[in-house]
Amino acid sequence: MMPAFKTVALIGRYKSRDVAAPLRSLARFLSERGCDVLIEQETAAESGVGGFVVADYAGIGARAGLGVVLGGDGSMLSAARALAPSGVPLVGVNQGRLGFMTDIALDTMAESMSAILAGRYALEHRTMLTARVVRAGRDTFDGIALNDIVVGKGASGRLIELVVDIDGQFLYDLRSDGLIVATPTGSTAYALSSNGPIIQPGVPAFALVPISPHTLSNRPIAVSDTSAIGVTLKFGSDARLQCDGQSQIDLVDGDRVTAWRGPHTVELVHPPGYNYYAMLREKLHWTENPL
């Protein structure tokens, strides 16, 4: 029987030698089941795994039907941003810690991948954010994020002051350590640790979560994901914008950051038995009894 995905790309955790053994095992497993296997070029170089076709992200986007990420959520975020324009669906094998987006446990990798290759899987689309920085009337930076964009303070540790608007309508003047704009996917990341709401992935919303606001009445708010969110830096000696914590630009007073729903989504492949609420219970230890 032909596999559900003929060409599968393998992407490993950044600069991790620990990925070599499971990567080699999975590549052989897929090849034995009739898949053409691609190894992402940096993964191949760092792991030392040879004998398979090596491709950069452009090549993966053009050829692969599925990308398998062996790593943690950070690895998934990097792969998602790189492959979102090409629409390659992703599934994750967890080699990180929490693993909100990496559904497959390492010890069940073969079983789960067998089911996926047999066509037993579910697809889910995740919204992305686009961010733009305008400085003195000119576009200075463009970025995309699957989790969140964060306008935050820098190394000085001083509060920054932000003017926030939604679709051009003034929301508030915020003095804080910063502001998180999170997708539903990112609502269980930095936003959650800052007391933001958990947003189920199918809800068309973004969460605006102040980071340690000076005024305690500045609370998180969820807005439609059709909104354009504007953040103007009123004061911040070394503030910066970060996209998924992996790409950033230093900001200066007067910079305006605009965030809106990106043109692409990330398609996640879930193995049989995946349940979002069960995942939350497991990762957040909701079923643990108090001591």
PEJOFEN-V634573 format. One record per residue. N is the residue number from 1. RES is the residue in three letters. PHI is phi in whole degrees, 0 to 359 (* if undefined). PSI is psi in whole degrees, 0 to 359 (none if undefined). NEAR is the number of other ideal C-beta (glycine too) atoms within 10 Angstrom. Layout:
((N RES PHI PSI NEAR) (N RES PHI PSI NEAR))
This chain:
((1 MET * 134 8) (2 MET 292 138 10) (3 PRO 292 151 20) (4 ALA 298 331 16) (5 PHE 236 114 24) (6 LYS 284 318 14) (7 THR 245 122 18) (8 VAL 238 129 25) (9 ALA 259 138 28) (10 LEU 249 129 28) (11 ILE 234 122 28) (12 GLY 260 164 29) (13 ARG 301 138 23) (14 TYR 300 125 15) (15 LYS 51 45 11) (16 SER 243 119 18) (17 ARG 284 340 11) (18 ASP 294 345 13) (19 VAL 279 347 24) (20 ALA 301 310 16) (21 ALA 296 307 12) (22 PRO 295 328 17) (23 LEU 296 313 28) (24 ARG 296 318 18) (25 SER 297 316 14) (26 LEU 291 320 23) (27 ALA 300 316 21) (28 ARG 294 318 14) (29 PHE 302 313 16) (30 LEU 293 318 22) (31 SER 298 319 14) (32 GLU 295 338 8) (33 ARG 260 17 15) (34 GLY 89 12 11) (35 CYS 270 145 21) (36 ASP 275 128 17) (37 VAL 251 130 19) (38 LEU 247 141 24) (39 ILE 248 125 24) (40 GLU 302 140 25) (41 GLN 297 319 14) (42 GLU 291 325 16) (43 THR 297 316 26) (44 ALA 298 317 20) (45 ALA 294 318 12) (46 GLU 284 325 18) (47 SER 275 333 24) (48 GLY 78 8 10) (49 VAL 284 122 22) (50 GLY 240 182 10) (51 GLY 90 3 11) (52 PHE 229 161 18) (53 VAL 293 133 13) (54 VAL 258 137 15) (55 ALA 216 147 19) (56 ASP 278 180 13) (57 TYR 295 327 22) (58 ALA 296 318 12) (59 GLY 293 321 15) (60 ILE 297 315 24) (61 GLY 299 327 18) (62 ALA 278 334 11) (63 ARG 243 330 16) (64 ALA 277 146 27) (65 GLY 264 343 15) (66 LEU 206 141 24) (67 GLY 246 131 28) (68 VAL 249 121 26) (69 VAL 258 121 30) (70 LEU 258 102 27) (71 GLY 170 210 25) (72 GLY 247 195 22) (73 ASP 297 325 24) (74 GLY 298 320 18) (75 SER 294 320 25) (76 MET 296 320 29) (77 LEU 298 315 25) (78 SER 297 313 21) (79 ALA 295 321 25) (80 ALA 298 315 29) (81 ARG 295 323 23) (82 ALA 288 326 19) (83 LEU 254 353 24) (84 ALA 305 317 21) (85 PRO 298 333 14) (86 SER 269 347 15) (87 GLY 77 18 11) (88 VAL 288 122 24) (89 PRO 290 153 18) (90 LEU 234 147 23) (91 VAL 224 147 24) (92 GLY 243 139 27) (93 VAL 255 119 28) (94 ASN 285 116 22) (95 GLN 236 17 21) (96 GLY 255 216 19) (97 ARG 256 275 9) (98 LEU 292 307 14) (99 GLY 69 55 20) (100 PHE 294 331 23) (101 MET 251 355 27) (102 THR 255 99 22) (103 ASP 283 332 20) (104 ILE 264 126 25) (105 ALA 285 148 14) (106 LEU 301 322 14) (107 ASP 282 352 7) (108 THR 244 18 13) (109 MET 302 312 19) (110 ALA 295 316 12) (111 GLU 298 314 13) (112 SER 293 318 21) (113 MET 292 327 25) (114 SER 299 316 14) (115 ALA 296 317 17) (116 ILE 296 316 23) (117 LEU 295 334 22) (118 ALA 277 0 13) (119 GLY 92 9 11) (120 ARG 262 90 13) (121 TYR 201 167 22) (122 ALA 238 146 13) (123 LEU 252 143 9) (124 GLU 218 133 16) (125 HIS 264 133 13) (126 ARG 244 132 20) (127 THR 290 146 22) (128 MET 242 164 22) (129 LEU 248 144 25) (130 THR 248 138 17) (131 ALA 233 142 26) (132 ARG 225 139 15) (133 VAL 250 126 22) (134 VAL 248 125 16) (135 ARG 235 121 15) (136 ALA 53 40 8) (137 GLY 84 1 6) (138 ARG 239 141 7) (139 ASP 294 126 9) (140 THR 248 331 16) (141 PHE 204 140 18) (142 ASP 231 136 12) (143 GLY 214 163 22) (144 ILE 231 156 20) (145 ALA 211 143 27) (146 LEU 265 324 27) (147 ASN 272 296 31) (148 ASP 194 161 27) (149 ILE 244 143 28) (150 VAL 229 125 26) (151 VAL 260 114 28) (152 GLY 222 168 20) (153 LYS 287 161 19) (154 GLY 258 210 15) (155 ALA 290 339 8) (156 SER 293 335 11) (157 GLY 80 4 9) (158 ARG 277 149 13) (159 LEU 303 149 17) (160 ILE 245 162 26) (161 GLU 237 129 16) (162 LEU 233 143 24) (163 VAL 252 121 15) (164 VAL 246 134 21) (165 ASP 224 155 17) (166 ILE 240 119 16) (167 ASP 51 39 13) (168 GLY 82 357 7) (169 GLN 263 127 8) (170 PHE 302 131 10) (171 LEU 255 300 18) (172 TYR 194 163 17) (173 ASP 260 116 13) (174 LEU 247 121 23) (175 ARG 254 120 17) (176 SER 193 186 20) (177 ASP 280 351 18) (178 GLY 151 188 26) (179 LEU 220 134 24) (180 ILE 256 131 27) (181 VAL 249 112 25) (182 ALA 244 141 29) (183 THR 283 171 27) (184 PRO 304 322 22) (185 THR 299 317 26) (186 GLY 281 355 30) (187 SER 292 343 27) (188 THR 260 14 23) (189 ALA 251 234 23) (190 TYR 303 322 21) (191 ALA 299 322 26) (192 LEU 294 319 19) (193 SER 291 345 11) (194 SER 258 22 21) (195 ASN 70 27 12) (196 GLY 279 167 25) (197 PRO 280 151 16) (198 ILE 277 127 13) (199 ILE 246 121 23) (200 GLN 301 139 11) (201 PRO 304 334 15) (202 GLY 278 355 11) (203 VAL 278 125 15) (204 PRO 279 75 11) (205 ALA 211 158 19) (206 PHE 242 149 31) (207 ALA 255 132 24) (208 LEU 255 116 25) (209 VAL 236 110 28) (210 PRO 294 145 25) (211 ILE 258 113 21) (212 SER 46 62 14) (213 PRO 294 145 20) (214 HIS 293 327 12) (215 THR 256 118 12) (216 LEU 292 348 8) (217 SER 280 351 6) (218 ASN 284 100 20) (219 ARG 253 160 12) (220 PRO 300 149 17) (221 ILE 218 141 17) (222 ALA 258 135 17) (223 VAL 233 162 16) (224 SER 300 144 11) (225 ASP 281 6 18) (226 THR 268 359 11) (227 SER 282 151 18) (228 ALA 259 123 13) (229 ILE 255 120 23) (230 GLY 252 135 21) (231 VAL 227 114 26) (232 THR 253 128 18) (233 LEU 281 108 22) (234 LYS 278 319 15) (235 PHE 205 133 13) (236 GLY 183 105 23) (237 SER 299 326 14) (238 ASP 215 45 14) (239 ALA 292 159 24) (240 ARG 210 159 18) (241 LEU 255 133 25) (242 GLN 234 139 20) (243 CYS 248 114 24) (244 ASP 57 20 27) (245 GLY 67 11 15) (246 GLN 238 343 14) (247 SER 225 144 17) (248 GLN 206 165 16) (249 ILE 213 138 17) (250 ASP 287 141 13) (251 LEU 252 156 24) (252 VAL 235 158 14) (253 ASP 307 135 13) (254 GLY 95 345 12) (255 ASP 298 142 22) (256 ARG 243 124 17) (257 VAL 257 128 26) (258 THR 242 134 15) (259 ALA 235 140 24) (260 TRP 207 169 18) (261 ARG 297 129 19) (262 GLY 288 163 21) (263 PRO 286 343 10) (264 HIS 246 155 19) (265 THR 244 163 16) (266 VAL 257 128 25) (267 GLU 262 117 19) (268 LEU 260 138 22) (269 VAL 259 125 21) (270 HIS 250 136 19) (271 PRO 288 169 20) (272 PRO 302 141 12) (273 GLY 91 356 11) (274 TYR 294 136 16) (275 ASN 216 122 11) (276 TYR 301 317 13) (277 TYR 287 325 9) (278 ALA 296 321 11) (279 MET 298 317 16) (280 LEU 298 316 15) (281 ARG 300 319 13) (282 GLU 290 310 13) (283 LYS 289 326 13) (284 LEU 262 3 14) (285 HIS 58 40 8) (286 TRP 290 338 9) (287 THR 267 0 8) (288 GLU 288 141 8) (289 ASN 278 140 4) (290 PRO 295 147 3) (291 LEU 286 none 3))
